[in-house]
Amino acid sequence: MSARRGSAAWFAPLLRDRLARAGLAIILGFAILAVVAPVVAPHDPVVVNAVRRLEGPSFAHPLGTDALGRDLLSRLLHGARWSLGGVALATALITTVGVTIGMVAGYVGGIVDEILMRTVDVVLAFPGLVLALAVAGILGSGIASVTVALVSVWWASHARLVRGLVLTLRAGPVVEAARALGAREGRILARHVLPDVLPAAVVLATLEMGELVLVIAGLGFLGLGAQPPVAEWGAMVSEGRRHLLDAPQLTIYPGLAISLAVLGFNLLGEGVRDVLDPHTVHTRVT
């Protein structure tokens, strides 16, 4: 399905899909909460109050407090900014890098294609989470390190997908006609190749966003993501595991947030795939 159809041509069928609507509603709900978190959060998420540690739900603290007396609801809301914001940034960078490298490899061919595709094979030979963990461990803790780790691993599946599509398009009549008319290579790529590979790249990116939520949460759980006192869902689960018996809500609430976000992205990804129908998309197995 060509990208030239315009957004309305695929967005309307997407909204007719009940599961896709549910996924979109979940993601939009989290996105809105993340944007308005500084306004609607009842407390500062990093302020410690040892007197009110491990309290249950109350009017002042609707979801209770954590082991340091910080408001749990406020930390969940602010955690969405880091967790979902990190996914959005990583997805944008992964798609950009993967599409660019895939187009270069498929269109230029020759030794360039050989080198790039052998690099892709090496990256895909390792489980994604393990390789991301290794890269993040080398770079050190922090959101920037996690983002670089995700991009350095997940670009490869996008590049391989796009390269295969470009190989088909390069030998097609549209590109041949553009060349015969004297169009420059850059114009051919931008006007005749990129629009036809973007739908598949978008579908793959959407399908992988749920996986990236889990990876970011996993790295945060291991202490490689956002550092204290910053609120991040994976780190919150890690902090709450010490109180599973006396305060299980410390892990239940962020765990539910992670699960709902993954569910939302998965439902939305399935809906986008059904609408755009790129038969060549294969998600990475980690």
N, C-alpha and C positions, 0 to 999 in steps of 0.2 A: 504494500500500500504506500503510495508516494506521499512525501511530506508536503507536496504542493496543494493538497486538498484543503489545507487550512485547518485551524484548530476546531472550528465548529463541526466539521465533517466527522471527526472522531470523538469529540467531547460529548456530543449528544448521545451517541450509542453507549458511551461509557456510563453516562448517568442513567440509562435505562437498565443497566445491569444492577440487580439488587445488592449483590455482594460487593461490587465495586463501589457503589454508593456508601455502603457501610464502612468500607476501608477508607474512602475519601473523608467521610464524616469523622472518623477516629483521628486521622492525621490532621485535618483542619482544626479539630478540637484541641489537640495537643499544641499545634502551632499557635493558635490564638492564646492559649494559656501561657505559652513560653514568651510571647510578645508582651502580654500585659502583666507578667509575673511581678515586676517591680511595683506595679500599682495595686494589684489585688492581693498580693501576699500579706498575711496579717502581721508578720514579724520579719525582722532582718534574719536571713537564713544562716548567718555566721555568728550571730551574737550568742555567747555562752551564758547560761544561767544555771549554775550548779545546784541551786536550791530547788529547781523544778525539773530535775533530771528524771527520765523514764516515767513521766506522768502519762496517764491514760487520756482519752479524749475528753475535752472540756470546752466550755464556751470560748475561753481565751486561746486554747490550742485544739482545734477541731479534730486533729488526728493524733494528738499527744505530742510528746517531746522525746528527743533521743538521749543518749547516754551523757551528753554534755548540756542538756537542757535546751537545745535548739528546737524551734518549732518545726515539726515534721512536714506539715503541709507546705510551709514556705520553702523548705528545702526541696520538696518534690517539684514545686512549680519552677523554681530556679534551676533545678536539675534538668528539666526539659529543655532549657535554653542551651545547655552544654551538650546533652545527649543528642537531641534532634538537630541542633545547629551543626554539631560535628558531622552528623550523617549527611546533611545537605551540602556542606562544604566539601567533604570527601567525595561525595558522588559527583559533584560538578567537576572537580579536578580529575577524578578517575576517568570520567567520560571524555573530557577534553584531551587528556593525554592518550587514552586508548584509541579514540577516533583519529587523532592526528597521526599517531604511529602506524595504525592500521592502514590509513589512506596512503601514507608514504610508501609503506612496504608493498601494498597491492598495486599501486600505480607506477612506481619507479621500477620495481622488480629487480632482477639481477642480484648482485652481491649485497645490495642494500636490503632487499627482501630476505635473503638468506641469513644475514647477520641478525636482523630484527626478529625473525621467526625462531631462530635458534635460542635467542634470549627469552622469547616467550615460552618456549618449551622448557627451559631451565626454571623459570619462575613457576610455571604450572606444575612442575614435577614435585613441588613441596606443598603440603597442606597449607592453605591460606592463613589460618589462625596461627599456626606454628611459625611461619615465616614472618608474619606481622609482629608476633611476639619477639622474635629475634631482632628485627629491625628496630622496634621500639626500645628494646633493652639496650641496644647499642647507642641509640640517639639520646636516651635518658627519658625521664618522666615528663609528662606535660601534654597538653592538647595538641601543640604543634608537632611533637614527636609522633603522636598517635596518627595524626592526619597524614604525615609523610609516610609512615609505615603502611597505612591502608592504600595510599596511592601507589606506592612502590610495589605492591603485591597485586592489587585488583585490576590494574590497567591491562594486564596481559590478556585476560579473557575478552575484553572489549577489542583489543587490537587484533586478535585472531579472528573474531567475528567480522569486524569491518574489513579486514584484509580479504577474506573470502568473498564478500559482497563486491568489493572493488575489482577483484580479478574478473568477475562476471561482467560488471559494467564497463570495464576498460575495453573489452572486446565486443561490446554491444553496438548497435547501429547509431544510437544517440551520440556517443563519444566519437565514433568514426565520422559522423556527419559534422560534428563541431570542429574536428581537426581539419576536415576537408574545406571548411569555410574559413580556416585560418585563425580559429580561436586560440588564445594562449592557454598553456597548460594550467596556469592558476585559475583562469576563468572557467575552464572545463571542470576542474575539481570543485570549485565553489558553486557553479550553476547547474551542473549535470550529474555530479557524483555525490557530493555531500547531502543534498536533499533526499536521495534515495537510500542512503545508509543510516540517516539519523533515526528513522522510526525504529529500526532494529536496535540501535544503540540505546534509545530511550527505554525500550521495553526491558532490555537487559539491566540497565541501571535501576529501573523501578523494581524489578524482581530481586535485585541484590540489596536493596536498601534495608529490608528486614534483617538480612544477614549482617549488614554493617552495624545495625543497632546492637545486635548480640556481641559482635566483636569489640565494639567500643565499650560496652558494658563489661565484657570479660577483661579487657585491658585495664579498665578502671578498677575492677574487683582485685586485680593483681597489683594495684598500686602504680601502674604505668600511665594512667590517664590524668584527669584533673586532680590536682594536689590539694590537700586540706588547707584551708577550711572550705574550699569551693564545693558546692553541692553538685554531685553527678550520680546518676542512678546506680551504676555499677559499684562505685565507691561506697554508696549508702548501704548497699547489700552487704558489702564486705565489713563495714563498721557494725551493722546490725547482727551479724552472725554470732558475735560474742554474747548476745542476749536472746538467743533463740527460745530459751525456756521461760525467762521472766518478762521479755518484751518482744514477742514474735512479730509484732506489727512493724518493727524497724526493718525487717527484711521482706515482709509480705507486701507492704505498700509499694516500695520501689520495684519489687519483683513483678507485681501486677502491672505497673506502668510500663516496664520493659516488654512484658508479654503482650499488652494491648497495642503498643507501638509496632511490634513485630507483626502482629495479626493485621493491623491496619495496612501496613506496607505490603504484606503478602496478598491481601484481598485486592488492593488497588493494582498491584503488579499483574495479578491474574486478569483483571478487567482490561488493563491497557494492552496486555498481550492478545486477548481475544479480539479487541477492536482493531489493532494494527496488524495482527496476524503475520508476524515475521517468522516463517517456518524454520529459519536457520538459527534461532536463538537457543543457546544451551547455557544454562547457568553453571557456575563453577561449583564443584563438589569439594568441600573442605573436610 
